[in-house]
Amino acid sequence: MAYSMQVNDEKIAKACMKDIDLSYKKAAVVMDAIRGMPLLKAEEYLEEVIEKKRPIPFKKYNTGVGHKPGGVIGKYPVKAAQMILKLLRNVENNAENKGLDKEKLVIIHAKADKGAVLKRRAPRGRWRYNNLVLAHIEVIVREV
């Protein structure tokens, strides 16, 4: 499996998901928010987003996005947060399998990309197509 960031280090763990049914724009915004955080803190943050207690700040793809409590321009992308939380738990298990301490793990690389585009017929027999754009997400953590 090819990752977009090549790291040759013993104290890293990686995880990725390919071609998942997820908005890559929302996934990219969530990845921007958690990049550089400690892993356990990022998991807590995403759990709060799923419960709609803390918004994700939208620094890009923010046309028409309203303000949330605290003056943050953001949203609560629940589906993206759930999938990325699943990925973070996967990378945590990979790190434990390698013998790394999960309290010392920091997210050094988090990325979301466009995946395959599936053409679907529009509903009710219409003669146009709807495109379903899938996403790729990947995370790399390092023990500090």
C-alpha positions as CSV (number, residue, x, y, z in Angstrom):
1,M,0.0,0.0,0.0
2,A,1.5,3.4,-1.0
3,Y,1.1,6.3,1.4
4,S,1.6,9.9,0.3
5,M,4.2,10.5,3.0
6,Q,7.2,8.2,3.2
7,V,8.7,7.8,6.7
8,N,11.4,5.4,7.6
9,D,11.2,5.2,11.4
10,E,10.6,2.4,13.9
11,K,8.4,4.5,16.1
12,I,5.5,5.2,13.6
13,A,2.2,3.5,12.9
14,K,0.1,3.9,9.8
15,A,-3.5,3.3,8.8
16,C,-5.6,4.1,5.7
17,M,-9.1,3.6,4.3
18,K,-9.6,3.6,0.5
19,D,-12.7,4.2,-1.5
20,I,-15.1,4.9,1.4
21,D,-18.5,6.6,0.9
22,L,-17.6,9.9,2.5
23,S,-17.4,13.5,1.4
24,Y,-13.7,14.2,0.8
25,K,-14.2,17.9,1.4
26,K,-15.6,17.3,4.9
27,A,-12.9,14.7,5.5
28,A,-10.2,17.1,4.5
29,V,-11.5,19.7,6.9
30,V,-11.6,17.2,9.8
31,M,-8.1,16.0,9.0
32,D,-6.9,19.6,9.0
33,A,-8.4,20.0,12.5
34,I,-6.8,16.9,14.0
35,R,-3.3,17.1,12.4
36,G,-0.6,17.7,15.0
37,M,-2.8,16.7,17.9
38,P,-2.0,13.9,20.4
39,L,-3.9,10.8,19.3
40,L,-6.0,10.4,22.5
41,K,-6.9,14.1,22.4
42,A,-8.0,13.8,18.8
43,E,-10.2,10.8,19.6
44,E,-11.9,12.8,22.4
45,Y,-12.4,15.8,20.1
46,L,-14.0,13.7,17.4
47,E,-16.3,12.1,20.0
48,E,-17.4,15.6,21.0
49,V,-18.1,16.5,17.3
50,I,-20.2,13.3,17.0
51,E,-22.2,14.4,20.0
52,K,-22.5,18.0,18.5
53,K,-20.8,19.6,21.5
54,R,-17.7,21.1,19.6
55,P,-17.8,22.2,16.0
56,I,-15.0,21.6,13.4
57,P,-13.7,24.9,12.1
58,F,-14.1,25.1,8.3
59,K,-11.1,27.1,7.1
60,K,-11.7,25.9,3.5
61,Y,-14.8,24.9,1.7
62,N,-16.7,27.3,3.9
63,T,-19.0,29.1,1.5
64,G,-22.4,29.5,3.2
65,V,-21.2,27.9,6.4
66,G,-22.7,29.6,9.5
67,H,-21.2,30.5,12.9
68,K,-21.4,28.1,15.8
69,P,-21.2,28.9,19.5
70,G,-17.9,30.5,20.3
71,G,-17.8,32.5,17.1
72,V,-16.4,29.6,15.0
73,I,-17.2,29.3,11.4
74,G,-17.9,25.6,11.3
75,K,-20.1,22.5,11.2
76,Y,-20.6,19.2,12.8
77,P,-19.6,16.6,10.1
78,V,-20.8,13.6,12.0
79,K,-20.3,10.9,9.3
80,A,-16.8,12.1,8.5
81,A,-15.9,12.2,12.3
82,Q,-17.2,8.7,12.7
83,M,-15.1,7.3,9.9
84,I,-12.0,9.2,10.9
85,L,-12.5,8.1,14.6
86,K,-12.7,4.5,13.3
87,L,-9.4,5.1,11.4
88,L,-7.7,6.6,14.5
89,R,-8.7,3.6,16.6
90,N,-7.3,1.4,13.9
91,V,-3.9,3.2,13.9
92,E,-3.9,3.0,17.7
93,N,-4.3,-0.7,17.5
94,N,-1.5,-0.9,14.9
95,A,0.7,1.1,17.3
96,E,0.0,-1.1,20.2
97,N,0.8,-4.1,18.0
98,K,4.2,-2.6,17.3
99,G,4.8,-2.0,21.0
100,L,4.4,1.8,21.0
101,D,3.0,3.7,24.0
102,K,-0.4,5.1,23.0
103,E,-0.2,8.1,25.5
104,K,2.9,9.4,23.6
105,L,1.5,9.1,20.0
106,V,1.1,12.3,18.0
107,I,-0.6,12.6,14.5
108,I,2.1,13.7,12.1
109,H,0.3,13.1,8.9
110,A,-3.5,13.2,8.2
111,K,-4.8,13.5,4.6
112,A,-8.0,13.0,2.7
113,D,-8.1,12.7,-1.1
114,K,-10.7,12.1,-3.8
115,G,-11.3,8.5,-4.7
116,A,-13.2,6.9,-7.5
117,V,-16.2,8.5,-9.1
118,L,-19.2,6.2,-9.5
119,K,-21.8,7.2,-12.1
120,R,-25.4,6.6,-10.9
121,R,-28.6,7.1,-12.7
122,A,-30.8,9.8,-11.3
123,P,-33.9,8.6,-9.5
124,R,-37.3,8.2,-11.1
125,G,-36.0,7.3,-14.5
126,R,-34.5,10.7,-15.3
127,W,-31.9,10.7,-18.0
128,R,-29.1,12.4,-16.1
129,Y,-26.4,11.0,-13.9
130,N,-25.4,11.6,-10.3
131,N,-21.8,11.2,-9.5
132,L,-20.9,9.6,-6.2
133,V,-17.3,10.7,-5.3
134,L,-15.6,8.3,-2.9
135,A,-12.7,9.3,-0.6
136,H,-9.3,8.0,0.6
137,I,-8.1,8.9,4.1
138,E,-4.8,8.1,5.7
139,V,-3.1,8.8,9.1
140,I,0.4,8.4,10.3
141,V,1.3,8.7,14.0
142,R,4.7,8.9,15.7
143,E,5.7,8.1,19.3
144,V,7.2,11.3,20.8
